[in-house]
């Protein structure tokens, strides 16, 4: 009997070890094919039909208009038609009806954000422009809710950080001003979950790194402050996976970070996922088939072409 119990315990222990190892492997960051053009300064990033699109940023030559597309199925990159103009430190990107929308963003000469709205058609491999934004806009957050593009503007090229939210209707080709967030979020983490826009961290009105998380409800046209991040960061990569907001890397007041902070709206809590292999800020990120991809950014060694992925809801 004791022998049988020992054997049963041994089998259970073996199963536990296998499951633990499988969980560990699933939670590891994997290294994939590097970007053809290493970029930083928060390029616009989104996924469409199983491909990751990364537009603009700053490369070795300065601000770029490049559009880089990664195919996880083949682990290959391709350069597509460039944006109409260079852009970096923009407001992110959104996808509506298979089209990539890239609002705002900075140029180097003069060093100002723009009020442009660039629209990319992957089928035609071509860019067009939508109605201009109501103001110059950069360093913000973008989310698509019910077929409309919601964009915050914490940088308008002037002193201070404003609190502005506008929505773009692609059918009417027009913008409408909405309720403002309670505090600025310049270069934050952000994403849409269940029809609401979450904006985390970034720089506040004093230019200090913030840990404030707010959520915008488009039905009520209101902002609500939620549980603060454990570590305030600016210039993180961010995306949504499995109904949770991933805020990846970034900078604090003194440090370039490798931390990965995960917000669960169901419990209003933050947890931690597997840290990045190397501290990084200002990278592009997207979710393709429940896998998070983080490409480019700035490490202690400078701008990198690194392309990392994290499988599942780790």
HUPEPE-V814398 format. One record per pair of residues at least 12 apart in sequence whose ideal C-beta (glycine too) atoms are under 6 Angstrom apart, sorted by the first residue. I is the first residue (numbers start at 0). J is the second residue. If there is no record, write none. Layout:
i = (I I)
j = (J J)
//
This chain:
i = (25 25 26 26 28 28 28 29 31 31 31 32 33 33 34 34 34 34 34 35 36 36 37 37 37 38 38 38 39 39 39 39 39 39 39 40 40 40 40 40 41 41 42 42 42 42 43 43 43 43 43 44 44 44 45 45 45 45 46 46 47 47 49 50 50 51 51 51 51 52 52 53 53 53 54 54 54 55 55 56 57 61 62 62 62 63 64 64 64 65 66 66 71 79 80 80 82 83 83 85 86 87 88 88 88 89 89 89 90 90 90 90 90 90 91 91 93 93 93 95 95 95 98 98 99 100 100 101 102 102 103 103 104 105 111 112 112 112 112 112 114 114 114 116 129 130 130 133 133 134 135 135 136 137 138 138 138 138 139 139 139 140 140 140 142 142 144 144 144 147 147 148 149 149 150 151 153 153 153 154 160 160 160 162 162 162 163 164 164 177 178 178 180 180 181 182 182 183 183 184 184 185 185 186 186 186 187 187 187 188 188 188 188 189 190 190 190 192 192 192 195 195 196 197 197 198 199 199 199 200 200 200 201 202 208 208 208 208 209 210 210 210 212 225 226 228 228 229 230 232 232 233 233 234 234 234 234 235 235 235 236 236 236 236 237 238 238 238 238 240 240 241 243 243 244 245 245 246 247 247 248 248 248 249 250 255 255 256 257 257 257 258 259 259 272 273 277 279 279 280 281 281 282 282 283 290 290 291 292 293 294)
j = (310 311 273 313 276 307 309 308 74 306 308 74 304 306 67 294 295 304 306 76 58 65 302 303 304 56 58 295 56 57 281 295 296 297 302 56 57 87 88 281 88 281 54 55 56 283 55 89 91 92 101 283 284 285 92 94 99 285 285 287 94 121 287 68 70 69 285 287 292 68 99 67 283 294 66 82 101 86 87 87 87 107 85 87 107 85 81 82 85 81 79 81 287 124 124 125 117 117 126 106 104 105 105 137 138 103 104 137 102 103 136 139 141 150 140 141 141 143 148 143 146 169 118 120 119 118 148 117 116 150 136 137 137 137 156 135 136 137 154 156 131 132 135 129 172 172 173 165 174 155 155 156 152 154 153 154 185 186 151 152 153 187 189 198 191 196 191 194 217 166 168 167 166 196 165 164 183 184 185 185 183 185 204 179 180 183 179 177 179 220 220 221 213 222 222 203 211 203 204 198 201 201 202 201 233 234 199 200 201 200 235 237 246 237 237 239 244 239 242 264 214 216 215 214 244 213 212 228 246 228 231 232 233 233 231 233 251 252 231 227 228 231 225 267 267 260 269 269 258 249 256 249 250 249 250 280 281 247 248 249 248 282 284 293 284 284 285 286 291 286 291 312 261 263 262 261 291 260 259 293 275 279 280 280 280 278 280 278 274 275 278 274 272 274 313 313 298 296 298 297 296 297 295 296 295 308 310 309 308 307 306)
//
